[in-house]
Amino acid sequence: MSVPARRTLWQRFKPWMPLFGWIVGGLIIAILVYRNADDIAKLKDRQIVWSAAIGAVLLCGISLLLTFVRWWLLIWGLDFDVKLYSAVRIGFVGYLSNYVGPGSAGGDLVKAAIVAKGQTSRRAVVAATVLLDRILGLLALFIVGGLASLIPRDWHAQSSAIFTTYQFVYWGASIVGMLGLVVMMIPAITRLGWWKLLFKVPVAGNIFSELMQGIMLYQSRPRVIVACVVISLLGHVGMLSTFYLCGMSVNSANELPDLITHLQLIPAAELAGVMAIFIPGGVGVLEGAVGKSYELAGAQVASGILTGLAFRIVSVLMALPGLIYYLLFIKQMKEQTPSTE
């Protein structure tokens, strides 16, 4: 009788990573609240502006749907038979998974697994659409931040130096990303003979070949990529404006940076949340980064933390459709989604 292999320390710890991430995120929020307790206490009697809160929910929902449409276009551009309503359904489940997996990558893994499950071939290409979708999303975030940064603002000395760094990152990443897309869409690049060497690599060669075929399909349909970039820009303007509406719902007008300032600073805060790869949804990190953004704009850190918490509530509400679908079709979803192992 064979003896079961002993599980490594990592294998034992891995299933507990989401819980550990939530604990870390909760501690970060607790520290933020504690360090700004006096300022937050002054805001305890603040009345919620429900019109702004409802507007935030609606705008966040529309922006989120745009990201699902973008991903569906990428799949459609590769001739996969996936209906738009299926992409939306899977998108919501993936969005929910951001809160139960490590960072914001958990949802991407789930989306790729669900679509790939129904494919007998070209599974690597399906996974590539998820990666390309994430790249386009980040590229659009940088472009929106870079364009907004061109609008003059009267920053004080310390904020001006930090904002200059933001501008450099926004524009540097935007230029590199756009150049990468242009190079990808040049047929002569994909026809270079040395690519064939990669196709001969054992196991991975087939994956490289599938990916190259996918890129060549996009080259024949450049409007798909252009449409995805435009949708990404609209989606991020909507999501960044959601932060502004969340701020309006919990802060008075004289303590709230204007919409343009949100477009300039919040992309960096969102990036900080994305980089917190071991914390589900970037909980705590995003709220702290929004508080820092408000401080750079001359507002109270406490006001920024409240805005971040309000956005978190809206974000969790947006995950509810994914939870409802998962509960209704739990058996099917368990078969399609990757396990913790």
WOMOLIN-V164988 format. One record per backbone hydrogen bond with DSSP energy under -1.0 kcal/mol. NH is the residue of the N-H (numbers start at 1). CO is the residue of the C=O. Records with the same first field share a line. If there is no record, write none. Layout:
NH = CO / CO
This chain:
12 = 8
13 = 9
14 = 10
16 = 13
17 = 14
20 = 16
21 = 17
22 = 18
23 = 19
24 = 20
25 = 21
26 = 22
27 = 23
28 = 24
29 = 25
30 = 26
31 = 27
32 = 28
33 = 29
34 = 30
35 = 31
36 = 32
37 = 34
40 = 36
41 = 37
42 = 38
43 = 40
44 = 41
46 = 43
49 = 249
50 = 48
53 = 49
54 = 50
55 = 51
56 = 52
57 = 53
58 = 54
59 = 55
60 = 56
61 = 57
62 = 58
63 = 59
64 = 60
65 = 61
66 = 62
67 = 63
68 = 64
69 = 65
70 = 66
71 = 67
72 = 68
73 = 69
74 = 70
75 = 71
76 = 72
77 = 73
78 = 75
79 = 76
80 = 75
82 = 80
87 = 83
88 = 84
89 = 85
90 = 86
91 = 87
92 = 88
93 = 89
94 = 90
95 = 91
96 = 92
97 = 93
99 = 96
100 = 97
101 = 97
109 = 105
110 = 106
111 = 107
112 = 108
113 = 109
114 = 110
115 = 111
116 = 112
117 = 113
119 = 116
126 = 122
127 = 123
128 = 124
129 = 125
130 = 126
131 = 127
132 = 128
133 = 129
134 = 130
135 = 131
136 = 132
137 = 133
138 = 134
139 = 135
140 = 136
141 = 137
142 = 138
143 = 139
144 = 140
145 = 141
146 = 142
147 = 143
148 = 144
149 = 145
150 = 147
151 = 148
155 = 153
160 = 156
161 = 157
162 = 158
163 = 159
164 = 160
165 = 161
166 = 162
167 = 163
168 = 164
169 = 165
170 = 166
171 = 167
172 = 168
173 = 169
174 = 170
175 = 171
176 = 172
177 = 173
178 = 174
179 = 175
180 = 176
181 = 177
182 = 178
183 = 179
184 = 180
185 = 181
186 = 183
189 = 186
192 = 189
195 = 192
196 = 193
199 = 195
201 = 198
204 = 202
205 = 201
208 = 204
209 = 205
210 = 206
211 = 207
212 = 208
213 = 209
214 = 210
215 = 211
216 = 212
217 = 213
218 = 214
219 = 215
220 = 216
221 = 218
224 = 221
226 = 222
227 = 223
228 = 224
229 = 225
230 = 226
231 = 227
232 = 228
233 = 229
234 = 230
235 = 231
236 = 232
237 = 233
238 = 234
239 = 235
240 = 236
241 = 237
242 = 238
243 = 239
244 = 240
245 = 241
246 = 242
247 = 243
248 = 244
249 = 245
251 = 247
255 = 252
256 = 253
262 = 258
263 = 259
264 = 260
265 = 261
266 = 262
269 = 265
270 = 266
271 = 267
272 = 268
273 = 269
274 = 270
275 = 271
277 = 275
279 = 276
281 = 103
282 = 279
283 = 280
286 = 282
288 = 284
289 = 285
290 = 286
291 = 287
292 = 288
293 = 289
294 = 290
295 = 291
296 = 292
297 = 293
298 = 295
299 = 294
304 = 300
305 = 301
306 = 302
307 = 303
308 = 304
309 = 305
310 = 306
311 = 307
312 = 308
313 = 309
314 = 310
315 = 311
316 = 312
317 = 313
318 = 314
320 = 317
323 = 319
324 = 320
325 = 321
326 = 322
327 = 323
328 = 324
329 = 325
333 = 329
334 = 330
335 = 331
336 = 332
337 = 333
